[in-house]
């Protein structure tokens, strides 16, 4: 099981590393501010049964 995943902030282009919490379920959605530019990103994390992680992000919609 991966304990970290990465995404690229569309606002500033930085690669952001986030922890993966399997106790939050296999399909997770939340909003997180970029630690570099502070723009809000919608994060979607999917955990497969084999432990692989798929992560996608997009700027938060108003």
N, C-alpha and C positions, 0 to 999 in steps of 0.2 A: 504494500500500500504506500503510495506516495504521500508524504506529509507536507509537501509544498507544491504550488503550481504558479505559473506566471501568466501575465497578460501585458499588453502594451496599451498605455493610456492614449486614447485618440486625441486628446487635447495637447499633450506635450511630447508624446512619442517615447516616453521612458518605459522601460521594462520594469514591471512591478511584481514582486514575489509576495505571495500570500500563503498563509498556512491553510491546510485542508483539514477540516474537522469531520471525520466520518460519523460521529455521534449526532450530527445535525441532519442526517438522512442522506439518501442517495440522489436527491434532486433539490438543490439549494439555490435560492435567489435572494440577493440582498444588494443594498447600495453601500458603496465604500468611496470615500474621498481619496483621490490620488495623493500620496504623501509628498509628491514633488510640487504639483501645481494646484492642488486642492479642488480640482473639478470633480464632481460626483460621477461615478461610473456604476452602472447596473452590472452586477456580476452574476453569472449563472455557472454553477458547478454541478457536474454529473459524475457520480461514482459508479463504475461498473462492478459487477460481482467479482471479477478477477483483480480488483484493486486499482485499475487504471482510472485516471482522472481526465475529464474533458472540461475545459474552462473556456467561457466566452465572455466578452465584455462589450459594452457600448456606453456612450454618454447617457446620463440620466435624462429622460424626457420630462419636460415641464408639464 
